[in-house]
């Protein structure tokens, strides 16, 4: 009960063919294939653009976080540098 037998699928197929016809179904399948090809082409173009762009470098740190070279400056480990 509730299962679709082979006869149900045959009837559905015949109705679909009567409504849309063989030509329309093949046209729709061709349009679907064109859409898939266009999607793949767009994805490959995005990958090519990403590969051509230079790598993004790390943004500069604010001046308060940079250690300056000089006498009496503490290193991040808390040691004093001689300079």
N, C-alpha and C positions, 0 to 999 in steps of 0.2 A: 504494500500500500504506500503510495506516495513516490514510488520509484518510477523513473521514466524508462519505458521499454524501447526497443528499437523502432516500434511502430510510431511511438510518440515523436521520436526524432525525425523520422521520415516525413510525417505530417508537417512538423515545424519547418523542415527544409523545403518542402513543396510550397508552403505558404510564403516563405521568404523569397523563393524564386519567382513566385507569381507577383508579389508586391514590388520587388526591386528589379527583377529580370537579370539575366546573366551579364549583360553589358554593364549595368550599374554596379554590380558587385565587383566585377573585375576593375572598373574605374576606381571604386572606393579603395580596393586593395593597392592599386597603383599610387593613389594619393597618400595612403598610409606609408608606403615604401619611400616615396619622395620626402615625406615629413621626417622619417627616421634618418634618411641620408642627410637632410639639411641639419638636423639636430647633431649628428655625429660630426659634420663639417664645422659647425659652430663651436663644438666642444674642442676640436683639434686646433682651431684658430685661437681660442682662449689659451690653450696650453702653449702654443707657439709664442704668443705675446708675453706670457709670463716668463718663458725661457729667455726671451730677448731683453727683458728689462733687467737692469743691474740689481744685484742683491741690495736690500735695504740695510744700511749700516745702523749700528746702535746709536740712538740719539745721545748728544753730549750730556754729561752729568752737570748738575748745578755746581757753581763754584764752591759752595760750602762743603761739598763732599770730596773735593779733590785735595790730595796732600801736596803741599808745595815743598820744594827742595830748599832747605835752609837749616841753620843751626837752631837747635832747641825745638824742633817740630816732632811731635809724637807720631809714631807709626800706628796703624790700626791695632796692633797687638799691645799697645801701651808702652812700648820701648822708646826711649829718646834717641834721636839720630844725632850723630856728631857731624858737623858739617864744615 
